[in-house]
Amino acid sequence: MHSKKNDVRTISVRQIEKNTDLLLGTPAKDIAKYEKVVMAFGNVAPAVVAADGGMYRLVDGQARLEACARMGTNEIPAVVAQTDGAAEEMKLSLLLSASREQGSPLGEGALIEKLVNGYGETLPRLSELTGRSKSWLSKRQSMSRNLSAAVKEMVTHGTVCARSAEEVSKLPQEEQAVFAANIANEGLCKEDVCRLVRLYRSPGATLELCREIIASPSNALAGLAKAAATRKAHRGAQGAEGRLRSAANFAMNLLDGLAKILCGYDDAALGAEMDALLELHKKLAVISALVHARIETCLSPGKQGDVKND
């Protein structure tokens, strides 16, 4: 296929017409990202345009162009694409949008690790630079540091997604490759992987369970679901009596705590909270009357005789 020769030049921002179609899909957060780039390094991300007399139509780079305009930057580097009419420009816009690269979590993690340990950067400074939280940066760094080489290769080849790899990195390195291969073969999603890793790392996990998680993730997941269903059935079997007992115990614990707080307050402090105390008093009176009425119903003369006979 013949390759068209495109031109690279610096263009005045005012010479570029905004693309109304691209504006529809340009989130504010993308513009903010490029503002940080412009602020730190100037114009290093070129736009793609098509010549139209003395003006240019924007083909790709709406966020970059908007960021420059907001930052008061008058010129932007641009690739002037050689296109034959509006249809080709739209096709190029669509192709660039569909093939746009996203940041690699592993690559980002490697950069963070090298900047922190090799160049004395700190996560707070990198957070300020990138607009990402320290937690986000730390997770990327930990994944790059802790993930085994074999699993990194799986991520590179698309066998394991980066989100699942982030969970896999929490396992011992010697277990990671086998586990990653098994979750890929069994088609487990990131949420399932997260549950399995959490189970593996739980204090009560036995050696046998850990081995099953690594060797047969789906079986371990099925066992986890079965255990959850058993617990749910057990709670259901308790019925209303169990729920009432639990609620009563919970309420009594709260009231014990409230009593200690009331004893510790002086008169002036209590006076400042009088409205809340009056509302509490009303609510307790209603609950007390309701409990008393139910007790009286259960212990009516006929039922009292039944209780005594028992």
BELTAUR-V24899 format. One record per residue. N is the residue number from 1. PSI is psi in whole degrees, -180 to 180 (* if undefined). OMEGA is omega in degrees with one decimal (* if undefined). D_CENTER is the distance of its C-alpha to the mean C-alpha in Angstrom with 2 decimals. Layout:
n=N psi=PSI omega=OMEGA d_center=D_CENTER
n=N psi=PSI omega=OMEGA d_center=D_CENTER
This chain:
n=1 psi=136 omega=-179.4 d_center=43.28
n=2 psi=130 omega=-179.7 d_center=44.60
n=3 psi=127 omega=-179.7 d_center=42.16
n=4 psi=144 omega=179.8 d_center=42.49
n=5 psi=113 omega=-179.4 d_center=43.09
n=6 psi=158 omega=-176.6 d_center=40.69
n=7 psi=143 omega=176.7 d_center=41.35
n=8 psi=128 omega=-178.7 d_center=39.18
n=9 psi=170 omega=174.7 d_center=40.06
n=10 psi=130 omega=-173.0 d_center=38.99
n=11 psi=145 omega=174.3 d_center=39.09
n=12 psi=136 omega=179.6 d_center=39.30
n=13 psi=-34 omega=-178.7 d_center=36.26
n=14 psi=-19 omega=-179.2 d_center=38.82
n=15 psi=-7 omega=-175.7 d_center=40.17
n=16 psi=122 omega=176.9 d_center=36.98
n=17 psi=132 omega=177.2 d_center=36.62
n=18 psi=145 omega=-179.8 d_center=33.15
n=19 psi=112 omega=-175.3 d_center=32.06
n=20 psi=-31 omega=178.3 d_center=31.42
n=21 psi=-44 omega=179.8 d_center=29.67
n=22 psi=-31 omega=179.0 d_center=27.18
n=23 psi=-31 omega=-178.1 d_center=26.65
n=24 psi=-30 omega=-175.7 d_center=25.28
n=25 psi=28 omega=-178.7 d_center=22.16
n=26 psi=98 omega=-179.3 d_center=21.59
n=27 psi=152 omega=-179.0 d_center=18.67
n=28 psi=-32 omega=-178.1 d_center=19.38
n=29 psi=-32 omega=178.0 d_center=16.43
n=30 psi=-39 omega=177.7 d_center=18.18
n=31 psi=-42 omega=-179.8 d_center=21.40
n=32 psi=-36 omega=178.6 d_center=20.03
n=33 psi=-46 omega=-178.9 d_center=18.89
n=34 psi=-28 omega=175.1 d_center=22.46
n=35 psi=-39 omega=178.1 d_center=23.98
n=36 psi=-39 omega=178.5 d_center=22.66
n=37 psi=-48 omega=-179.3 d_center=24.20
n=38 psi=-41 omega=-178.9 d_center=27.44
n=39 psi=-39 omega=-175.1 d_center=27.61
n=40 psi=-38 omega=-171.3 d_center=27.24
n=41 psi=1 omega=-177.2 d_center=29.13
n=42 psi=-161 omega=-177.1 d_center=30.79
n=43 psi=101 omega=178.3 d_center=30.93
n=44 psi=0 omega=-178.1 d_center=29.74
n=45 psi=101 omega=-175.7 d_center=28.00
n=46 psi=152 omega=172.0 d_center=30.76
n=47 psi=168 omega=174.4 d_center=30.75
n=48 psi=128 omega=-176.2 d_center=32.61
n=49 psi=168 omega=173.6 d_center=35.50
n=50 psi=136 omega=-177.1 d_center=38.65
n=51 psi=141 omega=177.9 d_center=42.00
n=52 psi=81 omega=-174.5 d_center=43.73
n=53 psi=-125 omega=178.7 d_center=46.99
n=54 psi=2 omega=-180.0 d_center=46.30
n=55 psi=177 omega=179.7 d_center=42.73
n=56 psi=140 omega=174.5 d_center=39.59
n=57 psi=134 omega=-177.8 d_center=37.21
n=58 psi=130 omega=178.3 d_center=33.52
n=59 psi=-38 omega=179.6 d_center=32.25
n=60 psi=139 omega=177.0 d_center=28.89
n=61 psi=32 omega=-178.1 d_center=27.14
n=62 psi=-44 omega=-178.9 d_center=26.82
n=63 psi=-40 omega=179.0 d_center=24.02
n=64 psi=-44 omega=-179.4 d_center=26.16
n=65 psi=-44 omega=-179.0 d_center=29.25
n=66 psi=-39 omega=178.8 d_center=27.81
n=67 psi=-43 omega=178.7 d_center=26.45
n=68 psi=-43 omega=-179.6 d_center=29.95
n=69 psi=-42 omega=-179.1 d_center=31.62
n=70 psi=-33 omega=-178.0 d_center=29.61
n=71 psi=-1 omega=179.7 d_center=30.24
n=72 psi=20 omega=178.2 d_center=33.92
n=73 psi=124 omega=-172.8 d_center=34.10
n=74 psi=-23 omega=-176.4 d_center=37.11
n=75 psi=153 omega=-179.8 d_center=36.81
n=76 psi=139 omega=174.2 d_center=34.26
n=77 psi=144 omega=-177.0 d_center=34.80
n=78 psi=147 omega=170.4 d_center=34.96
n=79 psi=120 omega=178.7 d_center=35.87
n=80 psi=104 omega=-175.5 d_center=38.55
n=81 psi=140 omega=177.0 d_center=38.23
n=82 psi=102 omega=-178.2 d_center=41.47
n=83 psi=156 omega=178.9 d_center=40.99
n=84 psi=77 omega=174.5 d_center=43.57
n=85 psi=175 omega=-174.1 d_center=42.71
n=86 psi=-37 omega=-178.2 d_center=39.89
n=87 psi=-43 omega=179.4 d_center=38.97
n=88 psi=-37 omega=178.1 d_center=38.37
n=89 psi=-43 omega=179.3 d_center=36.28
n=90 psi=-38 omega=177.3 d_center=34.00
n=91 psi=-41 omega=179.2 d_center=33.82
n=92 psi=-41 omega=177.3 d_center=32.88
n=93 psi=-46 omega=-179.8 d_center=30.15
n=94 psi=-43 omega=-179.3 d_center=28.73
n=95 psi=-43 omega=179.5 d_center=29.09
n=96 psi=-39 omega=179.2 d_center=27.40
n=97 psi=-42 omega=-177.8 d_center=24.46
n=98 psi=-27 omega=-175.9 d_center=24.12
n=99 psi=9 omega=-176.7 d_center=24.49
n=100 psi=134 omega=-179.7 d_center=22.40
n=101 psi=140 omega=171.9 d_center=20.76
n=102 psi=153 omega=179.8 d_center=17.08
n=103 psi=136 omega=177.6 d_center=16.31
n=104 psi=123 omega=178.7 d_center=16.46
n=105 psi=-39 omega=179.4 d_center=13.88
n=106 psi=-42 omega=178.7 d_center=16.96
n=107 psi=-42 omega=177.8 d_center=19.16
n=108 psi=-42 omega=179.1 d_center=16.97
n=109 psi=-41 omega=179.2 d_center=16.77
n=110 psi=-40 omega=178.3 d_center=20.54
n=111 psi=-43 omega=179.6 d_center=21.23
n=112 psi=-45 omega=-179.6 d_center=19.37
n=113 psi=-44 omega=-178.8 d_center=21.27
n=114 psi=-39 omega=179.4 d_center=24.55
n=115 psi=-40 omega=-178.0 d_center=24.22
n=116 psi=-49 omega=-173.2 d_center=23.57
n=117 psi=-19 omega=-178.6 d_center=26.12
n=118 psi=-24 omega=-174.2 d_center=28.56
n=119 psi=11 omega=172.8 d_center=28.76
n=120 psi=17 omega=176.8 d_center=28.02
n=121 psi=164 omega=177.7 d_center=24.95
n=122 psi=155 omega=179.0 d_center=22.57
n=123 psi=-40 omega=177.2 d_center=18.82
n=124 psi=-40 omega=180.0 d_center=19.62
n=125 psi=-40 omega=178.2 d_center=21.83
n=126 psi=-33 omega=176.7 d_center=19.45
n=127 psi=-43 omega=178.7 d_center=16.76
n=128 psi=-37 omega=-178.7 d_center=19.53
n=129 psi=-47 omega=-172.1 d_center=20.55
n=130 psi=-18 omega=-175.1 d_center=17.35
n=131 psi=6 omega=177.1 d_center=15.62
n=132 psi=152 omega=179.7 d_center=12.51
n=133 psi=158 omega=176.7 d_center=11.67
n=134 psi=-34 omega=178.6 d_center=13.57
n=135 psi=-44 omega=178.9 d_center=10.71
n=136 psi=-46 omega=179.8 d_center=9.25
n=137 psi=-42 omega=-178.5 d_center=12.93
n=138 psi=-39 omega=179.1 d_center=13.70
n=139 psi=-42 omega=177.5 d_center=11.34
n=140 psi=-44 omega=-178.8 d_center=12.94
n=141 psi=-46 omega=-179.1 d_center=16.26
n=142 psi=-41 omega=179.7 d_center=16.12
n=143 psi=-44 omega=179.7 d_center=15.38
n=144 psi=-38 omega=-176.7 d_center=18.30
n=145 psi=-39 omega=-170.1 d_center=20.49
n=146 psi=-18 omega=-176.1 d_center=20.06
n=147 psi=136 omega=-179.3 d_center=19.82
n=148 psi=157 omega=-178.7 d_center=23.32
n=149 psi=-37 omega=-178.6 d_center=25.19
n=150 psi=-41 omega=-179.5 d_center=25.60
n=151 psi=-35 omega=175.2 d_center=21.92
n=152 psi=-39 omega=179.4 d_center=21.39
n=153 psi=-37 omega=177.6 d_center=24.15
n=154 psi=-40 omega=178.8 d_center=22.58
n=155 psi=-44 omega=-179.8 d_center=19.46
n=156 psi=-38 omega=-178.2 d_center=21.95
n=157 psi=0 omega=177.3 d_center=23.89
n=158 psi=9 omega=178.8 d_center=21.01
n=159 psi=-38 omega=178.7 d_center=21.87
n=160 psi=134 omega=180.0 d_center=18.46
n=161 psi=157 omega=-175.8 d_center=15.23
n=162 psi=-34 omega=-179.0 d_center=13.29
n=163 psi=-40 omega=176.5 d_center=10.15
n=164 psi=-37 omega=179.7 d_center=12.81
n=165 psi=-34 omega=177.8 d_center=14.65
n=166 psi=-38 omega=176.8 d_center=12.04
n=167 psi=-42 omega=-179.2 d_center=12.80
n=168 psi=-34 omega=-178.2 d_center=16.44
n=169 psi=-14 omega=179.8 d_center=16.82
n=170 psi=-10 omega=178.8 d_center=16.71
n=171 psi=162 omega=173.4 d_center=19.93
n=172 psi=140 omega=-174.7 d_center=23.40
n=173 psi=-36 omega=-177.5 d_center=24.18
n=174 psi=-15 omega=179.7 d_center=27.25
n=175 psi=-14 omega=-168.4 d_center=25.33
n=176 psi=-46 omega=-173.7 d_center=22.56
n=177 psi=-45 omega=-179.2 d_center=24.65
n=178 psi=-46 omega=179.9 d_center=26.13
n=179 psi=-46 omega=-178.9 d_center=22.92
n=180 psi=-42 omega=178.7 d_center=21.16
n=181 psi=-39 omega=-178.6 d_center=24.32
n=182 psi=-41 omega=179.4 d_center=24.47
n=183 psi=-31 omega=177.2 d_center=20.98
n=184 psi=-44 omega=-179.9 d_center=21.73
n=185 psi=-34 omega=-177.3 d_center=25.17
n=186 psi=-2 omega=174.8 d_center=24.02
n=187 psi=36 omega=-178.9 d_center=21.29
n=188 psi=142 omega=-179.9 d_center=18.53
n=189 psi=172 omega=-176.6 d_center=15.03
n=190 psi=-38 omega=-179.3 d_center=11.88
n=191 psi=-40 omega=177.5 d_center=11.60
n=192 psi=-42 omega=179.2 d_center=15.27
n=193 psi=-42 omega=179.0 d_center=14.98
n=194 psi=-44 omega=179.7 d_center=12.50
n=195 psi=-42 omega=-178.6 d_center=15.09
n=196 psi=-43 omega=179.8 d_center=17.92
n=197 psi=-40 omega=177.7 d_center=16.83
n=198 psi=-40 omega=178.4 d_center=16.24
n=199 psi=-42 omega=179.1 d_center=19.70
n=200 psi=-40 omega=-175.4 d_center=21.25
n=201 psi=-3 omega=-178.6 d_center=20.32
n=202 psi=148 omega=-177.1 d_center=21.37
n=203 psi=-31 omega=-175.8 d_center=24.68
n=204 psi=3 omega=-178.0 d_center=26.61
n=205 psi=124 omega=178.5 d_center=25.94
n=206 psi=165 omega=178.4 d_center=29.40
n=207 psi=-39 omega=179.7 d_center=30.45
n=208 psi=-43 omega=179.4 d_center=31.28
n=209 psi=-43 omega=179.4 d_center=27.87
n=210 psi=-40 omega=178.7 d_center=26.17
n=211 psi=-39 omega=179.3 d_center=28.62
n=212 psi=-39 omega=179.3 d_center=27.91
n=213 psi=-43 omega=-178.8 d_center=24.14
n=214 psi=-47 omega=-173.0 d_center=24.93
n=215 psi=-33 omega=-177.0 d_center=27.92
n=216 psi=75 omega=-176.3 d_center=26.96
n=217 psi=-41 omega=-177.7 d_center=23.27
n=218 psi=-41 omega=178.1 d_center=24.15
n=219 psi=-42 omega=178.9 d_center=26.92
n=220 psi=-37 omega=179.3 d_center=24.82
n=221 psi=-39 omega=177.9 d_center=22.24
n=222 psi=-40 omega=177.6 d_center=25.26
n=223 psi=-37 omega=178.6 d_center=26.58
n=224 psi=-42 omega=178.7 d_center=23.39
n=225 psi=-39 omega=179.4 d_center=23.59
n=226 psi=-43 omega=179.4 d_center=27.31
n=227 psi=-40 omega=179.2 d_center=26.91
n=228 psi=-40 omega=179.0 d_center=24.49
n=229 psi=-37 omega=178.7 d_center=27.07
n=230 psi=-43 omega=178.6 d_center=29.84
n=231 psi=-40 omega=179.7 d_center=28.24
n=232 psi=-42 omega=179.3 d_center=27.74
n=233 psi=-37 omega=179.7 d_center=31.37
n=234 psi=-41 omega=178.6 d_center=32.59
n=235 psi=-38 omega=178.7 d_center=31.03
n=236 psi=-35 omega=-179.4 d_center=32.59
n=237 psi=-26 omega=178.3 d_center=35.93
n=238 psi=-30 omega=176.1 d_center=36.06
n=239 psi=-160 omega=-176.2 d_center=36.50
n=240 psi=-37 omega=-179.0 d_center=37.34
n=241 psi=-46 omega=-179.4 d_center=39.19
n=242 psi=-41 omega=179.9 d_center=36.24
n=243 psi=-41 omega=180.0 d_center=33.99
n=244 psi=-42 omega=179.7 d_center=36.81
n=245 psi=-44 omega=-179.8 d_center=37.44
n=246 psi=-43 omega=-179.9 d_center=33.81
n=247 psi=-40 omega=179.8 d_center=33.65
n=248 psi=-44 omega=178.9 d_center=37.02
n=249 psi=-41 omega=179.0 d_center=36.06
n=250 psi=-44 omega=-179.5 d_center=32.85
n=251 psi=-40 omega=-179.9 d_center=34.95
n=252 psi=-38 omega=177.1 d_center=37.63
n=253 psi=-41 omega=178.2 d_center=35.25
n=254 psi=-42 omega=-179.1 d_center=33.97
n=255 psi=-35 omega=175.7 d_center=37.60
n=256 psi=-43 omega=178.6 d_center=38.61
n=257 psi=-40 omega=179.1 d_center=36.00
n=258 psi=-40 omega=179.2 d_center=37.13
n=259 psi=-41 omega=179.0 d_center=40.73
n=260 psi=-40 omega=179.4 d_center=40.05
n=261 psi=-45 omega=-179.6 d_center=38.40
n=262 psi=-39 omega=179.6 d_center=41.39
n=263 psi=-27 omega=-177.0 d_center=43.86
n=264 psi=-11 omega=-178.7 d_center=42.31
n=265 psi=143 omega=173.3 d_center=42.55
n=266 psi=174 omega=-174.7 d_center=45.80
n=267 psi=-39 omega=-178.4 d_center=47.56
n=268 psi=-42 omega=-179.8 d_center=46.35
n=269 psi=-41 omega=178.4 d_center=42.65
n=270 psi=-38 omega=179.1 d_center=43.21
n=271 psi=-36 omega=-179.7 d_center=45.03
n=272 psi=-22 omega=-178.5 d_center=42.11
n=273 psi=24 omega=-172.4 d_center=40.00
n=274 psi=-40 omega=-179.2 d_center=42.85
n=275 psi=-45 omega=179.6 d_center=41.17
n=276 psi=-39 omega=-179.7 d_center=38.33
n=277 psi=-39 omega=178.9 d_center=40.92
n=278 psi=-41 omega=177.2 d_center=43.09
n=279 psi=-41 omega=178.3 d_center=40.24
n=280 psi=-43 omega=-179.2 d_center=39.42
n=281 psi=-43 omega=178.2 d_center=43.12
n=282 psi=-45 omega=-178.1 d_center=43.38
n=283 psi=-43 omega=179.3 d_center=40.40
n=284 psi=-36 omega=178.6 d_center=41.79
n=285 psi=-42 omega=179.0 d_center=45.19
n=286 psi=-47 omega=179.8 d_center=43.89
n=287 psi=-42 omega=-179.7 d_center=42.03
n=288 psi=-43 omega=179.3 d_center=45.10
n=289 psi=-40 omega=-179.6 d_center=47.40
n=290 psi=-45 omega=179.4 d_center=45.25
n=291 psi=-43 omega=-179.7 d_center=45.14
n=292 psi=-43 omega=-179.3 d_center=48.89
n=293 psi=-42 omega=179.8 d_center=49.68
n=294 psi=-37 omega=177.4 d_center=47.84
n=295 psi=-44 omega=179.0 d_center=49.58
n=296 psi=-39 omega=179.5 d_center=52.92
n=297 psi=-45 omega=-178.7 d_center=52.30
n=298 psi=-30 omega=-176.7 d_center=51.54
n=299 psi=38 omega=173.5 d_center=54.50
n=300 psi=161 omega=-175.3 d_center=57.08
n=301 psi=-43 omega=-179.9 d_center=60.67
n=302 psi=-44 omega=-178.0 d_center=60.49
n=303 psi=-30 omega=177.1 d_center=57.15
n=304 psi=-37 omega=178.0 d_center=58.28
n=305 psi=-38 omega=177.8 d_center=61.15
n=306 psi=-39 omega=-179.8 d_center=58.82
n=307 psi=-42 omega=-178.5 d_center=56.78
n=308 psi=-41 omega=179.7 d_center=60.03
n=309 psi=-32 omega=177.8 d_center=61.34
n=310 psi=* omega=* d_center=58.18
